[in-house]
Amino acid sequence: MYRHLAFKPEENFTTAEAEAHAQRNAALAHVEKHRLAGVLHFADAAGVYDVGFFDQIRQIEAFGTWPVATMLAGEKKVVVEGPLCSASKVVGWFSRDFNDGTTRSVTYNTEVDLNPAGAAGTRAHTIDVSGFAFNSSILWDPERWGRPTSLPDTSQDSIKFVQEVVLEDRAKLKGIPSDCSQIMVWQYSVPSSQ
């Protein structure tokens, strides 16, 4: 099942990214209000998905994440970003630029390390909306997930809240596929005109 939501923006957006961000927040509010149960993933119009991807995300119980390849138009550049996995357990994050062969990675030090980025002093990882899905009940059933509240109040940013929750509770974060070695989502990025 899927739903298509349309909304009338309350402001004029200066960028497509700002409008997409507002649309995601409206969708999260809709899911919370109607208590829709299922796995929630924000598909992107510029995304190309392996058919097996949809079977994989159906297996998500709490949070799931996977590598995403981004191809930059005009630059002939490919970057892959995603989780480092041991079986389906996420042990860190990586970014690999196939043009220059560089790879950056951050691994978690220990199970008691509560810093989502791993070692102290490293930058926090931001998980892109193309690279994760989650059980929608986190939005409307916080007790089930051991959280004091669900979404923040309307003055706060819902999608950023969800991204933070995904990274905070990494014990419930499942890498997809089980060893995170297969790219099932490709993003085609067109540079914005200046």
C-alpha positions as CSV (number, residue, x, y, z in Angstrom):
1,M,0.0,0.0,0.0
2,Y,1.1,3.5,-0.6
3,R,-0.4,7.0,-0.3
4,H,0.3,10.0,-2.4
5,L,0.1,13.2,-0.3
6,A,-0.3,16.7,-1.7
7,F,0.1,19.8,0.4
8,K,-0.3,23.5,-0.1
9,P,3.0,25.1,1.1
10,E,2.7,27.9,3.6
11,E,5.7,29.6,2.1
12,N,7.5,30.1,-1.2
13,F,10.5,27.8,-1.4
14,T,13.7,29.1,-2.8
15,T,15.2,25.6,-3.5
16,A,13.8,22.2,-4.4
17,E,15.6,20.8,-1.4
18,A,13.7,23.1,1.0
19,E,10.4,22.0,-0.6
20,A,11.3,18.3,-0.4
21,H,12.2,18.8,3.2
22,A,8.8,20.4,4.0
23,Q,7.1,17.6,2.1
24,R,8.8,14.9,4.2
25,N,7.8,16.7,7.4
26,A,4.2,16.9,6.2
27,A,4.3,13.1,5.4
28,L,5.6,12.3,8.9
29,A,2.9,14.4,10.4
30,H,0.3,12.5,8.4
31,V,1.7,9.1,9.4
32,E,1.7,10.1,13.1
33,K,-1.8,11.6,13.0
34,H,-3.4,8.6,11.3
35,R,-1.2,6.0,13.1
36,L,-0.2,4.3,9.9
37,A,1.6,1.1,10.5
38,G,4.4,-0.2,8.3
39,V,7.9,0.5,7.1
40,L,8.5,4.1,6.1
41,H,11.1,5.1,3.4
42,F,11.3,8.3,1.5
43,A,11.8,7.3,-2.1
44,D,13.4,9.9,-4.3
45,A,12.3,10.8,-7.8
46,A,16.0,10.8,-8.8
47,G,16.4,7.3,-7.3
48,V,16.8,4.0,-9.1
49,Y,15.9,0.9,-7.0
50,D,16.8,-2.7,-7.4
51,V,13.6,-4.8,-7.3
52,G,15.1,-6.9,-4.4
53,F,15.4,-3.7,-2.3
54,F,11.6,-3.7,-1.5
55,D,11.8,-7.3,-0.3
56,Q,14.7,-6.3,1.9
57,I,13.0,-3.4,3.6
58,R,9.9,-5.5,4.4
59,Q,12.2,-7.3,6.9
60,I,12.9,-4.1,9.0
61,E,11.6,-4.4,12.5
62,A,12.9,-1.1,13.9
63,F,15.5,0.7,11.7
64,G,17.3,-0.3,8.5
65,T,20.1,1.3,6.5
66,W,22.0,0.4,3.3
67,P,24.7,1.8,1.0
68,V,23.6,4.4,-1.6
69,A,25.5,5.2,-4.7
70,T,25.3,8.8,-5.9
71,M,26.2,9.7,-9.5
72,L,26.9,13.3,-10.2
73,A,25.9,14.5,-13.7
74,G,28.4,16.3,-15.7
75,E,31.2,15.4,-13.3
76,K,31.3,11.7,-14.1
77,K,31.7,11.1,-10.4
78,V,30.4,8.2,-8.3
79,V,30.3,8.3,-4.5
80,V,29.0,5.4,-2.3
81,E,28.0,6.1,1.3
82,G,26.5,3.8,3.8
83,P,26.9,1.5,6.8
84,L,29.9,-0.7,7.6
85,C,28.4,-4.0,8.7
86,S,29.4,-7.2,10.5
87,A,26.6,-9.5,9.3
88,S,23.5,-7.3,9.6
89,K,24.9,-5.3,12.6
90,V,26.0,-1.8,11.8
91,V,29.5,-1.1,13.2
92,G,30.2,2.2,11.5
93,W,29.8,4.3,8.4
94,F,31.8,4.9,5.2
95,S,32.0,7.1,2.2
96,R,34.0,6.1,-0.9
97,D,34.7,8.3,-3.9
98,F,35.4,6.1,-6.9
99,N,37.0,8.9,-8.9
100,D,40.0,9.4,-6.6
101,G,39.7,6.0,-4.8
102,T,39.5,7.7,-1.3
103,T,37.5,6.0,1.4
104,R,36.6,7.6,4.7
105,S,35.2,5.5,7.5
106,V,34.2,5.8,11.1
107,T,33.8,2.7,13.2
108,Y,32.3,2.4,16.7
109,N,34.8,1.8,19.5
110,T,32.8,-0.4,21.8
111,E,29.2,-1.3,22.5
112,V,29.1,1.2,25.4
113,D,30.2,4.0,23.2
114,L,27.2,6.2,22.8
115,N,28.6,8.7,20.3
116,P,27.0,7.7,17.0
117,A,30.1,8.7,15.1
118,G,32.4,6.5,17.1
119,A,35.6,7.9,18.5
120,A,35.5,11.1,20.5
121,G,36.2,14.2,18.5
122,T,35.0,12.8,15.2
123,R,32.2,14.4,13.4
124,A,28.7,13.0,13.8
125,H,27.4,11.0,10.9
126,T,24.3,12.3,9.2
127,I,22.2,9.6,7.6
128,D,20.7,10.6,4.3
129,V,17.0,10.0,3.8
130,S,17.7,7.8,0.8
131,G,19.7,5.4,3.0
132,F,17.3,4.4,5.7
133,A,13.8,3.2,6.5
134,F,12.1,2.7,9.8
135,N,9.0,1.2,11.5
136,S,6.4,4.0,11.4
137,S,5.2,3.2,14.9
138,I,8.2,5.2,16.3
139,L,6.1,8.3,15.3
140,W,3.0,7.4,17.2
141,D,3.9,4.7,19.8
142,P,7.0,6.0,21.7
143,E,6.5,3.7,24.6
144,R,7.0,0.7,22.4
145,W,10.5,2.1,21.6
146,G,11.4,3.1,25.1
147,R,11.1,6.8,24.3
148,P,9.4,9.5,26.4
149,T,7.7,11.1,23.5
150,S,7.1,10.6,19.8
151,L,7.7,13.4,17.4
152,P,8.9,16.8,18.7
153,D,6.4,19.6,18.8
154,T,5.5,21.3,15.5
155,S,8.1,24.0,16.0
156,Q,10.8,21.4,15.6
157,D,12.0,19.5,12.5
158,S,10.4,16.1,12.2
159,I,12.8,14.5,9.6
160,K,15.9,15.6,11.6
161,F,14.3,14.1,14.7
162,V,13.8,10.8,12.9
163,Q,17.4,10.8,11.6
164,E,18.7,11.4,15.1
165,V,16.6,8.6,16.5
166,V,17.9,6.2,13.9
167,L,21.5,7.0,14.9
168,E,20.8,7.1,18.7
169,D,19.5,3.5,18.9
170,R,22.1,1.7,16.8
171,A,21.4,-1.6,18.5
172,K,18.1,-1.7,16.6
173,L,19.7,-0.6,13.4
174,K,19.9,-3.4,10.8
175,G,22.2,-3.3,7.8
176,I,20.6,-4.3,4.5
177,P,21.4,-6.6,2.8
178,S,22.8,-8.7,5.7
179,D,26.4,-7.8,5.0
180,C,25.7,-4.3,3.5
181,S,27.8,-5.3,0.4
182,Q,25.2,-4.8,-2.3
183,I,24.1,-1.4,-3.7
184,M,20.4,-1.5,-4.3
185,V,19.7,2.3,-4.4
186,W,21.3,4.7,-6.9
187,Q,20.8,8.5,-6.8
188,Y,21.3,10.6,-9.9
189,S,22.3,14.1,-8.8
190,V,22.1,17.0,-11.2
191,P,24.1,20.1,-10.2
192,S,21.9,23.1,-9.5
193,S,22.3,26.0,-11.9
194,Q,23.9,29.0,-10.4
